[in-house]
Amino acid sequence: MKLYHSFHRGFTIVELIVVVVVIAILATVITIGYNNVTSSAREKSLMSDIDSVEAELTRYATKNQGVYSSSLNWNSASGSSAAINFSPSQGNVIVVQAFNTGYCIKAYNSASKNKTLADAMKKGQCTVQWIAASYGTSSTCGVASTGTTYCWGSNSAGQLGNNSTTNSSLPVTVSTSGVLSGKTVKSISTGGAHACVVASDSKAYCWGSNSAGQLGNNTTTDSSVPVAVNTSGVLSGKTIVAISAGSSHTCAVASDGRVYCWGMNSVGQLGNSSTTGSPVPVAVNVAGVLSGRTVTSVSAGTSHSCALASTGQAYCWGSGQYGRLGNASSSNSSAPVAVSTSGALSGKSLSEVVAGDSHTCALASDGTAYCWGYGLTGRLGDGSNSNSSSPLAVDTSGVLSGKTIRDINTGYDHTCAVATDGVVYCWGNNGNGQFGNGTTSSSSTPVAGMTASSLGGKPASALINNGGSYPATCVLTNESAIYCAGINSTGLFGNGTTTNSSTPQTTKPIDI
């Protein structure tokens, strides 16, 4: 008879490790599955709440002719909303920010780990839409659809308006703790090292360099925050319609259809029949060619200014060097003179006039362009490098053949225009790549610059005003994005770098 001895063998260390790992993997899979299901449920809950809030906003806008209101602003974590009749699901936080033309809804679940407003689900216009912008000698400023103003670039004189003198190659918010408190901005213009705006109260505010009194607040002290332009004198009882910041002076059109200027006046750029500077607004002379005229827009250049009357005629004053006043003369004038209409402008009605550094350009109502003044580098666009004290027609035998221009702007030594095809056409000096066409080849006749393919697939809608006459070009696309090309050494592109570029670079998007 055989006897068998039985015995029980325990797990080895290796087998135990394998078992533990398997259990851990199973637990992880189960946890991930659970978390995915939970996360999916939370996301569906958030999207449902966002859709419900959007429906409330749509109902509000329908009752208010499509206009939204800041009364819709709401953070559900802070309490209920009188304007939005909705309570979010448990754990969900809804934040609404509304502005005239739109809204942004952000939502997150407070129970989600590391989930905050910064990475919340979003719907609506949650990135700043630019409605106006301007760049100067060293900085750029833009007005968002929310009414908030941002600036970027050099800040040596406080021209970024953020209560500092620290440069920034990314947009920073202009201070609203002082005179701009409770106000939104309607339009903006940047100059040599200062910026000015027209706010929702139709008054003017400026900041930055003030060495010549260009801020208009009756001082010559720089300010890194906005200050109110003085209204105790010639602007008493008047509101501001338009404003333009030049190199060291500023001009504005008031509600009475007249022009008022302040700042440097060494060559008569204030237009008040003197060459004495003023830290407060003075009235541009209307005893001469502007008598009985209603001015609709004004442009302040480096050392001259130009205005457009409701009759479609242009008038300029200040330095006449190189013929930049367009009156068939190279003499300075401290009072407005009429731009000559006996030549290329005969029978033309103008819709825009832009004073640059040493040349001036205008756009006629039929979509044709004209320039006069300093012609070196071909900036007048007539195929020559000669000066002209009378307007010359920009060449249309090449790329502009059959094209209609809708906007024009002067740079330091170049000029650009936007045609109805959404393409930017430029002429003059391109040594810094300011045409934005990927080359540094200059031209005395128009060439194609920025196109939709180089602007994120969107055509250009308008040129951004160059108040400081800088060798760069900036445009707004029809999707309200800002693109620039040329010199970026001060960070005026707003893309976080100081790298120059001959191709368009977009300003970094800002989350609302």
Order of alpha helices (4+ residues) and beta strands (2+ residues): alpha-beta-beta-beta-beta-beta-beta-beta-beta-beta-beta-beta-beta-beta-beta-beta-beta-beta-beta-beta-beta-beta-beta-beta-beta-beta-beta-beta-beta-beta-beta-beta-beta-beta
